[in-house]
Amino acid sequence: MRTDSPVTLRRATAADAPAVADVYLRSFAAALPTVVRPRTDDEVRAYIRDVVVPHRDTWVAVHTGGHGGTSGNGNGNGNGNGGSSSDHGSGEVVGLMVLDGEVLSQLYLAPEWRGRGIGDRFVSLAQERSPRGLTLWTFQVNEPAHRFYERHGFTAVEFTDGSGNEEREPDVRYVWRP
């Protein structure tokens, strides 16, 4: 695990919304290429801008110095501007986490920033903020996520056929209890 570049975890601001959306879209495409998203990129960007960042407990991982990654991946999922830096100049957004009470609803990292301990830091933060426990859902096809969460003490407690999610993709519910 490389930790050679400074990365800060902080609350997301409105200025981060475009970069948060870019990280989400690129990460989803890289990690879940077989899962069909029910919303267009523009709909995702609007939802993140109008709902996720202003109304959820949204955190970002921000690369604050040095050159540790790239701001685009050339796969056409960005918005044409390299997308991963926020407008307020505090660094490049390289990850996001969204909490909804005791639900860890989203955790995504820019593909080129995986394996550097940022996800571990996000999970630790989530556990600190929800000390009684956490629940999350992930798709059954996302084996790397299963291994990641299990390594952090989460246990799979429910498997579904996907009829309860927008993507209609079989999923699994994980629970962490201290």
N, C-alpha and C positions, 0 to 999 in steps of 0.2 A: 504494500500500500504506500503510494507516494504522498507525501504531505509537504512537498518542496515549495509550494506557493501559498502565500497568506490568503486565507479564506475566512470571512466573517459571517456569522449568522445574525440576522437582524429582521425586524418586522418589515414587511413589504409596504411600500408607499405607492400612491397613485402613479408616480413617475416610473415605477418598476413594472407596471402592468404589461406593456408591450414585450419586455424582456422575459417576464414570467410566462407569457403565452408562447413565446418563441421556444423557451426551454421545454415547456410541456409538449408542444407539437413535435419538436425534434426527438425528444426522449421517447414519446409514445410511438413514433414511427420506427425508431431504432429497436426498441424493446419488444414491440408488439406488431410486427409487420403483417400478421395474419388476422388481426382484429380490425374489423371495420368500424370506424368512428361514425356515429349517427349525425354528427354536426360538421359543417364546413369549417375550414380554418378561420374564416371571418366570424362565424358564429362563436367559435371557441374564444377568439380574441375579445369579442364583445362581452361574453360571459365573464371572462377573467377580469376585464377592465371594470365592468359594471356591478358584478356580484362578488367574485372571489376575493379580490384585493380589498375592496372597501368594506365588505361585510363579513368576512371570515377571518379566523386567526391564521393569517398567512405570513409565512416566513420565507426569506430568501437567503441563499448562500451567495456571497459576493466575493469575487476574486479581487483583492485590493492592491495587488502589486506584482511586478514581474510578469513574465510571459509564461503562463502555465497551460494554456489551452488555446483554442481558436474560437472565433465568434461565429463561425458558420460551418456548415458541413457540406455545402454544395449539392444537397439532394432535393432542392426545390421546396423544402418545407418552411423556409424562413420567409420573412416579409420583404426581402430585397435589400435590407439595410445592414445585414450582419446580425441584427436583432438582439444580441445578448448583452448590450450595455444599457444601463438605465440613463434617463435623461439628466439626472442630477449629478452625474460625474463622480459618484462614489465607487465606481468599479463595475466589473462585468458580472451580471447575474448568471450563475452557473448551476443553480438548483433552487427548488422550491418545496415547501412542505405546508400543508393545510390541515389544521386541526378543527374539529367541530365537537367541542366538549371532550368526551373520551373516545372519539372516533378520529383515527388518523386517516383522513379522507384522501390525501394526495401526498406523494413523495416522488419527485422526478428530478433527475440530474441530467445536465447536458451530457451527451454520450462520451465526449472526450474528457469529461471530468469524473467518470466512474472509477472506482478503485483507489480513491485518494482519501477515504475516511470521512467524506462529507455526509454520506448517508448514515454512517454510524453516529455522527454528531447530531444529525436531525433526529434520529430515534432517541438518543439520550435526552435531547431537549423535550421531545414529546413525552417521554417517561417522567421527566421532572415536572412538566406542566400538568400531567394527569397521573399523579402518583398512585391512585387507586386502581389503575389499569387502563388498557387501550384495546380497541377493536379496530380491525381494518378488513377490507376486501381486496383481493387481487384476482386476476384471471388465472384459471387453471393452467393455461399454456405458458404462463410466466414463471418457469422453473427457477431462474436466477432470483426472482423476488421471494419465492418460497424459501430458498436456502438462506437468503439474507435475513428475512424475518425470523426464521427458526433459529438462526445463529444468535439473534437478540432475545431469545426466550419466548417468542410467540408460538402458539400451538394452533394447528388447524382444527376447527371445531364444527365446520359445516361446509359441505360441498353442494352446489346447486347446478341446475341445467342452464342457468343464465336468463331464465324467464323474468327475473326481477331486476335486471339492469338494462340500460338503454341499448347496449351493444348486442344483447341477446347472446352473450358469450359465457360459457360455463365459468363459474367463479368459486372462490373459496374464502371463507371468513376465518380470520386469525384473531386470537385473543392473547393479550399479555396481562398477567397478574403478577404483582411483586411478591 
